[in-house]
Amino acid sequence: MKRLAIALAVILAVAAGKPAFADEPIIVKFSHVVAPDAPKGKAALFFKELAEKYNNGRVKVEIYPNSSLYKDKEELEALQLGAVQLLAPSIAKFSPLGVKEFEVFDLPFLLSDEARARQMMASPMMAELNKKLEAKGVSPLAYWDNGAHDYTANKALISPDDFRGMKMRIQGGKVQDAVARELGAIPQIIAFGELYQALQTGVVDGEDNVPTNILTQRFYEVQKHLTISHHSRLTYALVTNKTFWNSLPEDVRTQLDRAVKETSVFFNDTAEKDNADAIEKIKASGKTEIHVLTDAERKAWIAKLMPVHTEMQSRFGKDFIERIYKASGFTPPQS
């Protein structure tokens, strides 16, 4: 039924995307799952402003925030089918497309450092991964750094042992599943748009996210504790339907590329500032107790989770993981 609904949306999208009159604008639907006031939501609106301005009205960008058009599991299929033209999903979501390699970036503490994360996304290795997405009809336009993940729960998560027996929400993927299980937690796949209710009703006991999402989705209202763990990173890929993008008039595509480049700078700057502000706002609310891992506590988390890196060699290959280490500047701690 979902596929039928998307197929019907494709028919409407094609009708809307190929106007009967030459002076009608090209419609670009941009769907995402976060709030309009989260960094991704702000960036989507910023892109709309630039794209329409630079193309002098020849392009109209329609923004659909908060899973209002498609949910996590639906949006990439909708993009492939042409029902939507732009998405900015977490790169962890590419595995169902048959590009499991992007899951490697979920390895704990691999990209917890901002400099390493941006070094990785600018490295030649990303060109290899981009080709794998292109083969699926998905063209990456940019990578956006939304900062490091932190854990929330209704109990303090200070030691790795504190996770034992807890139901923890994950987006999905073998690496995230392995991380939860290594901590002794029970992984539960919950769509982002359904997470607040799942936390509120106790379907899950906790989750991990960047501070801006914890704030704008109001997760802090239903979670008593937040641990500044910086154990992984949330990177978005701004992606488009390859056929759609290549079919655009060259001058239109040139101006959209310009808007993408400027929006990417805007996003990274906004995310860095907003994540810092979000921690202060959550703290000021008095609803959530915040704990910053000490150096000793952080080392204990790293020691507990490094076996996941070894376990995932069977999924990605030892050579591939070592190339990722080199490209990102990550040095595995000595045991």
N, C-alpha and C positions, 0 to 999 in steps of 0.2 A: 504493500500500500504506500509506503514511504517513497519507493522508487517511482510508482505511478504518479504520486503527487509532484515529485521533482520533474518527471517527464512532462507533465502538464505545464509546470512552471517554465520549462524550456521553450515550449511552443509560444507561450506568452512573451517570454524574453526575446525570442527571435523576432516576433512581431514588433515588439517595442524597440529592439535594437536596429531594425532596418526600416527607417521611416519612409513613408510614402512620398514625402517631399524633401528635396535636398537641403532645405533650410532648417529642417527639424534637427534637434541635437542628438548626438550619440549618447545613449543611456548607459551609465556604468553603475551597476549595483555593487555596493561595498557592504558586505555582511560581517558582523563580528559578535562576540558573545559577552563583552564587558560593558560596563556603564559608560555613558557619554563623558563623564568627568574623570575616568581613568585615563592614563597616558595614551593607550591605544584609541580610546574614544575621542580624545582631543586631537590626536594625529589624523584620524579619519576626517574630522571636520576641517582641519587645516589643509589636508590634501584636497578636499572638495573645493575649498576656497581658491587654492592655487590652480587646480586643474581647470576650473571653469573660467578663471580670470585669464590664464595664459592662452586658452583656446577661444577666447572672445565669444563665449556662449555656444560654441559648436559641440561642447561636451556638457552633459548634466550628470552629476554624481549623486546617487541616492544612497543615504547611509541608513543601515538597519542595525542598531545596537542591541545589546542585552538578549541575544538569541531570538530576536523578534521575527527573523526570516528563517534561519536554519540553526539547529543545535549543533553541538560538537561533532556528533557522528554523521550528520547529514551534509555539512557544509562543503566538504571536499568533493563528495560525489556530485553535489549541485554545481560546483565549479567545473568539474570535468565535463559535465553534460551541457554547460553553458547557461544554466539558469541564473548564475551570478557571475560577476566579472572580477571582483576583487575580494580577497580574504586576507587576514593576518593571523593565522593560527600559530599556536606553539609548535615548534619544530618536532616536538615529541609525537605529534599527531600524524606524521607522514608514514608511519609503519604500515597502517592498513592499506596504503596505496601500493605496498610491495617494496617500499624503500626503507628497510629496517635500519639502515646505517645511521639515520638521524637519531635513533634512540641512544647512540653512544654518548651523546651530550648530556644524558641523564645520569651518567656515572657520577657517584657522589664525590663532591669536592673537586671535580675536574675543572669546572669553569666558575668556581665560587669567587674568583678574583676578576674584577672588571677588566683589567688590562689583558689578562689571558683570554677572556671571552671575546674581546674585540679583535685581538690578534688572530684568534682562530677563525672568526667569521670573515676576516680579510685575507685569509691564507689561500694559496693555490688549491688546497685540498677541497675547498668549497666548490670550486668549478667542477670537480669530479662528481660531487654529490648533486650539484645542480643539473647535470646531464641526466642523472637517474630520474629526477623529477620531470624534466623535459620529456623523457620517454613516456611518461604517464599523462602528458598533455597539460602539465602544470609548469608555468614559468615563474621562477623566483625573480622578483624585482629588487628586493632589498632585505636585509636582516636587521631587526630592531632589538636592542638590548634593554630588556625591562627589569634588570636587576636580579638580585639573589633571592632565592626562596627562604622563607622562615616557616617554622612549624607553629600551629595553634592547636590547642586541646583544652579539655576541661580538667586537666591535671598538669602539674608542672613537668615539662620534659627537659630534664637537666642531664641525666645519665642515659646511655643507650638502653639500660635495663628498664627505664620508665615506660618504654613503648610496649613492653610485653603484654600480650593479650588485648591490646587496643585495636579497635576497628578504624583504620586510617584510609581516608579517601585518596585515590590515585587517579590520574587521567587515564592511565592504561599503559601498556607496553611492558616488555619483559624486564627491563632494567628497573623501572619503578616498582614493579611487583617484587623483584629480588631484593631491593633496598628495604621495603616494608617487612619482608619475611626475615631478612638478616637481623633486623631490629626486634624481631619477635612479635611484630604486629600482624594484623589480619587485613590485607589489602582489599579495598572495595572500590570498584570503578563507578564513579558518579559523574554525570554531566555537570559542567560548570554552572549552568542555569538552574540546576536542581540542588546545588550544594548547600545553600543557606537553609533550606527546609530540612535537608538530611542532617545537618548539624543541630538544628533547633529541636528536631524530634528524636535525636539519638540514634538515627540509622547508622551514622558514623560518629566516632568520638573525636576525630581531629582531622587536620588536613595540612598541606603546605602550600604557600603562595607568596607572592611578593606583597609588601606592605600596602601598596596602592589598591590591590584587589581586596585585601583583607578589610581595608577601610571603605572603599566605595560599594562593595557588596555587603557591607555591615556584618561580616563574619565575626568581628570582635564583639558584637552584641550577644552572641550565643557561644562564645569561647572564653573561658576564664583566664587562660594563660597563652602567652606568645613567647617563643624562644627565638632569639636572634641567632640562628644557626648557620645561615649562608651555606647550606650544604649542596645546593644545586642552583641552576640559573634558568630564568624564563626568557627565552629568545623567541621572538616572533619572526616569521617569514611573511613578507608582503608578497602574495602570489596572485597570478592572474591565469585565466584560461589562455593557453598558448595560441590556439586558433584565433580567438577573438583579438588578442594583442597584435598578432602578425597581420591581421586583416585591416587594421586601422590605417587611415591615410598617414603617410610618413611624417607630414608636418604636425599632425595631431599627436602621434606617438612621441615625437621629439619633445613636445611641450609637456606631455604626461611624464616622460622620463625626467624632465627638469623638475616637475612637481614632486616626483618620488624622491629625488635626491635631496631637495630642500626639506621635505617632510621627514626624511630619515634623520637629519640633523636635529630638527625640531623634536622628534620623538625621543631620541637619546638624551637630550638636554632636559626635556620635561620629565622623563622617567626618573632620572637621577635626583632631581629636585623634589618631585612629588613623593618618591619613596621615603626620603628623609622627613618630609613634612608629615607623611602619613603616620610614621612612628610616633611623632610628637602629638598628633591629634588623638591617636588611640590611647596613648599614655594619659592625656588630659581628660579623656572620657571617664576614667576611673573604673571602667567595666572589665578591663583586661590587665592582668599583671604581666609585666615584661621582664624577661630574664635574658641577659647577654652572656653567652658562653665565655667562660674564662679560657685562657690558653690551655690549661690542663684538661678542662672539660672538652674543649674542641679536639684535642689530641686523642682523647678517649673515643669520641665519635668517629674520627678518621680511622683509628685502629680497628674499630668495630666494623666499619663499612668497606674498607679496602678489599676484603675478600670478594666483594661483588665485582670488582674490576677483574679479578682472576677468573671468577665464574663466567663472566661475559666474553672471555676469550673464545669460548666454544661457539658463541653466537656470531661474533664479528671477525674472529681471527686475531691471533696475537700480534701479527704484523700490522694489521689495520689499527689496532688500539695504540701500538707504539708510534705509528705515524701521527695519530691524533695527539698523543702526548707531545711529540716534537713540534707539531704545528701550533699547539696552544701554549707551549712552554711549561707544561705540567711535569713536575718531577715526583714520582711516587715516593712516599716516605719510606725510609728504611725500617724494617721490622727489627 
